[in-house]
Amino acid sequence: MSAVSGAPVRIGLLGCGTVGQGVVRMLAGTAGATIERASGQRLEVGPVLVRDAARPRPGVDPALLTTDPERVLGDPSVAVVVEVMGGIDPPMSWLLRALRSGKSVVTANKQLISRHGSELLRAAQESGTELRFEASACAAIPVIKVLRESLLAAEIEAVTGIVNGTTNFILTEMRRSGLSYADALARAQELGYAEADPTEDVGGADAAAKMAILASIAFHSRVLLGDVPYEGIDRLQAEDVDMAHDLGFVVKLLGLARLVEGAVSVRVHPTLVPAGHRLAAIGGPDNAVLLESSTVREIMLVGPGAGGTETASAIVADVLSILGTHRGSFLHNALADAGRPILPPDEVQSAFYMRLVVADRPGVLALVASVLGEEGVSIRTVVQRGQGVEARLVMVLHPTPGVRVRAATVRLAALEEVREDPVVIPVLGSGEGG
Ligand SMILES: NC(=O)c1ccc[n+]([C@@H]2O[C@H](COP(=O)([O-])OP(=O)(O)OC[C@H]3O[C@@H](n4cnc5c(N)ncnc54)[C@H](OP(=O)(O)O)[C@@H]3O)[C@@H](O)[C@H]2O)c1
């Protein structure tokens, strides 16, 4: 850290959009004064990289705006680089350069950290600088700090999260207002909870990146985005949400990270959550993360998982944490690799909800049951609703390894009596995750 006591700590910003402007506003407001009183150090915004420097940003001195990354990366007075631009490259090469030249880095970039986090941590460790990324998972909720510091010795065994606010809002609206998936998505876009291109959110990639980061920290292991199989909510229909309700469940897009006999299992998919479960109560755009360990039992953190000021709060906290970290302390960029293997997703056991649209004629249920039986899958509950020529067959299956349910699903989909691709959703609890 190049700052000397008494001199302001200069922060260079890479990006000044929703989050970057939140950081500038926060430091210019009462938070800046509070930080100075509490830490004895004044944080000062230095050069700010954007694509279009001619466009004014509220509260940002136009003289600080630049389109030249050199003005941030090559400025020896910049002690901390805050990356809030997004994308993989150029941020990756710029952040490596910043770390190697003695600048600490704070980033909100989940896609970058979930792919290249270990490489960046190694660069920080080698150069004696710091890398922080609290805002990359669940924005304002201080889950990484809690896992990394408060629960370091708690031996976390499971992290279960609603880590994407857009999909949680859509699922809440589908249940509360009976909207179709498409109408609930349109409403989320109207209210600013979903981007014009919502693919990353509704397809599950955003949640998978966050779960890779949380699992790495919780289990002291290297979990990359590519290790996390994910599925989004875009194939869900209002009738699945209603049927689940009738069976006593709420549908949520969950991230599930588990230690199963020493191996790591992380995945993201729509999940049936029992109505009485504490995650079932998290509605609207909120995020929640449930941490489980035999030491502390259950700890749940809930709050906003997005937003300019909310995310800025985590970024400013990371800058402060860097200022308060002593050289060589145990929080100093540990690579955190306990060498755990990654469990193949198909070996994970779970109960499942299965909805089939079938020909409404005698013998079909028996045929379905025999296919399931041959694949080693047994039925816990079944509800049949006839609608003339077609019937809905909704089942909850007993806990089974995913590979068997997948095999049964392929065989069922090929039957002449089955009229649409089966919808299969894991159920939380009851054998899930081993
Ligand atoms: N928004 C949230 O609620 C939220 C929550 C958690 C994490 N994050 C993460 O925070 C990061 C920023 O998000 P945001 O919502 O603030 O994005 P944003 O509003 O789109 O802002 C991006 C900023 O980066 C600048 N930028 C982008 N590419 C650039 C390039 N190649 N060269 C120079 N400047 C470039 C843009 O410049 P111009 O202004 O000139 O276009 C803009 O100022 C992302 O990684 C995002 O995933 C966001």
The ligand as an SDF file (V2000), in Angstrom:
LIG
                    3D

 48 52  0  0  0  0  0  0  0  0999 V2000
  -25.5540   -3.4300  -10.8580 N   0  0  0  0  0  0  0  0  0  0  0  0
  -25.6040   -4.2540   -9.8260 C   0  0  0  0  0  0  0  0  0  0  0  0
  -26.5910   -4.2920   -9.0730 O   0  0  0  0  0  0  0  0  0  0  0  0
  -24.4380   -5.1870   -9.5420 C   0  0  0  0  0  0  0  0  0  0  0  0
  -24.4790   -6.0050   -8.3800 C   0  0  0  0  0  0  0  0  0  0  0  0
  -23.3690   -6.8190   -8.1000 C   0  0  0  0  0  0  0  0  0  0  0  0
  -22.2920   -6.8600   -8.9570 C   0  0  0  0  0  0  0  0  0  0  0  0
  -22.3090   -6.0710  -10.0880 N   0  0  0  0  0  0  0  0  0  0  0  0
  -21.1350   -6.1400  -10.9650 C   0  0  0  0  0  0  0  0  0  0  0  0
  -20.5050   -4.8520  -10.9880 O   0  0  0  0  0  0  0  0  0  0  0  0
  -19.9190   -4.6150  -12.2700 C   0  0  0  0  0  0  0  0  0  0  0  0
  -20.4590   -3.2910  -12.8190 C   0  0  0  0  0  0  0  0  0  0  0  0
  -21.8640   -3.3410  -12.9230 O   0  0  0  0  0  0  0  0  0  0  0  0
  -22.7280   -2.0340  -13.3010 P   0  0  0  0  0  0  0  0  0  0  0  0
  -24.1480   -2.4380  -13.1280 O   0  0  0  0  0  0  0  0  0  0  0  0
  -22.2210   -0.8530  -12.5560 O   0  0  0  0  0  0  0  0  0  0  0  0
  -22.3900   -1.8950  -14.8610 O   0  0  0  0  0  0  0  0  0  0  0  0
  -22.6670   -0.6460  -15.8170 P   0  0  0  0  0  0  0  0  0  0  0  0
  -23.7010    0.2540  -15.2350 O   0  0  0  0  0  0  0  0  0  0  0  0
  -22.8920   -1.2090  -17.1750 O   0  0  0  0  0  0  0  0  0  0  0  0
  -21.2760    0.1610  -15.8110 O   0  0  0  0  0  0  0  0  0  0  0  0
  -20.1280   -0.3170  -16.4600 C   0  0  0  0  0  0  0  0  0  0  0  0
  -19.0860    0.7960  -16.4790 C   0  0  0  0  0  0  0  0  0  0  0  0
  -17.8770    0.2880  -17.0130 O   0  0  0  0  0  0  0  0  0  0  0  0
  -17.4510    1.0900  -18.1110 C   0  0  0  0  0  0  0  0  0  0  0  0
  -16.8320    0.1720  -19.0850 N   0  0  0  0  0  0  0  0  0  0  0  0
  -17.3140   -1.0200  -19.5420 C   0  0  0  0  0  0  0  0  0  0  0  0
  -16.4500   -1.5660  -20.4160 N   0  0  0  0  0  0  0  0  0  0  0  0
  -15.4110   -0.7130  -20.5100 C   0  0  0  0  0  0  0  0  0  0  0  0
  -14.2050   -0.7150  -21.2550 C   0  0  0  0  0  0  0  0  0  0  0  0
  -13.8910   -1.7350  -22.0780 N   0  0  0  0  0  0  0  0  0  0  0  0
  -13.3490    0.3200  -21.1150 N   0  0  0  0  0  0  0  0  0  0  0  0
  -13.6580    1.3350  -20.2720 C   0  0  0  0  0  0  0  0  0  0  0  0
  -14.7800    1.4130  -19.5340 N   0  0  0  0  0  0  0  0  0  0  0  0
  -15.6550    0.3910  -19.6660 C   0  0  0  0  0  0  0  0  0  0  0  0
  -18.7050    1.7570  -18.6460 C   0  0  0  0  0  0  0  0  0  0  0  0
  -18.3600    2.9560  -19.3140 O   0  0  0  0  0  0  0  0  0  0  0  0
  -19.5040    3.9370  -19.9370 P   0  0  0  0  0  0  0  0  0  0  0  0
  -20.1650    4.5500  -18.7390 O   0  0  0  0  0  0  0  0  0  0  0  0
  -18.7390    4.9490  -20.7330 O   0  0  0  0  0  0  0  0  0  0  0  0
  -20.4010    3.0640  -20.7380 O   0  0  0  0  0  0  0  0  0  0  0  0
  -19.4860    2.0000  -17.3430 C   0  0  0  0  0  0  0  0  0  0  0  0
  -19.0590    3.1870  -16.7370 O   0  0  0  0  0  0  0  0  0  0  0  0
  -20.2370   -5.8440  -13.1170 C   0  0  0  0  0  0  0  0  0  0  0  0
  -19.1630   -6.7620  -13.0260 O   0  0  0  0  0  0  0  0  0  0  0  0
  -21.4600   -6.4270  -12.4250 C   0  0  0  0  0  0  0  0  0  0  0  0
  -21.5930   -7.8300  -12.6330 O   0  0  0  0  0  0  0  0  0  0  0  0
  -23.3420   -5.2360  -10.3930 C   0  0  0  0  0  0  0  0  0  0  0  0
  1  2  1  0
  2  3  2  0
  2  4  1  0
  4  5  1  0
  4 48  2  0
  5  6  2  0
  6  7  1  0
  7  8  2  0
  8  9  1  0
  8 48  1  0
  9 10  1  0
  9 46  1  0
 10 11  1  0
 11 12  1  0
 11 44  1  0
 12 13  1  0
 13 14  1  0
 14 15  2  0
 14 16  1  0
 14 17  1  0
 17 18  1  0
 18 19  2  0
 18 20  1  0
 18 21  1  0
 21 22  1  0
 22 23  1  0
 23 24  1  0
 23 42  1  0
 24 25  1  0
 25 26  1  0
 25 36  1  0
 26 27  1  0
 26 35  1  0
 27 28  2  0
 28 29  1  0
 29 30  1  0
 29 35  2  0
 30 31  1  0
 30 32  2  0
 32 33  1  0
 33 34  2  0
 34 35  1  0
 36 37  1  0
 36 42  1  0
 37 38  1  0
 38 39  2  0
 38 40  1  0
 38 41  1  0
 42 43  1  0
 44 45  1  0
 44 46  1  0
 46 47  1  0
M  CHG  2   8   1  16  -1
M  END
$$$$
